Amino acid sequence: MKIYNMPSDVNEKEKIIGGLFTWRQFLWILAGTLTGLGVFALFGQVIGAVPALILGLACIGASLPFVFYKKHEIYLFEYLKRKHLFKKSIKYLPFKVLVRDKDKK
């Protein structure tokens, strides 16, 4: 009986942080947490602890879709980046004008 060695899945990023998160996911969580803590520290003295805590948790919650939500098998930030680059790209078809002129005659 032959044994075939199958290569590991190279499309999936390696989970480094605790076997749960990639570096990008960890950085999104860290950025959201630091932003939330900063908002809590700044607004805690001005508007009170409870509203500042709610704003801080909202900042943390705003970063979570970029960590966990996948659209078309890629994470949300990568999807939005690719969508922006596609919309920004030139979509001029040089032969489309020739075909239209030919159909009008």
Sequence and secondary structure as in RCSB ss.txt:
>XXXX:A:sequence
MKIYNMPSDVNEKEKIIGGLFTWRQFLWILAGTLTGLGVFALFGQVIGAVPALILGLACIGASLPFVFYKKHEIY
LFEYLKRKHLFKKSIKYLPFKVLVRDKDKK
>XXXX:A:secstr
         SSS    BTTTB HHHHHHHHHHHHHHHHHHHHHHHHH HHHHHHHHHHHHHHHHHHHH EETTEE
HHHHHHHHHHHHHS    TTHHHHHHHHH 
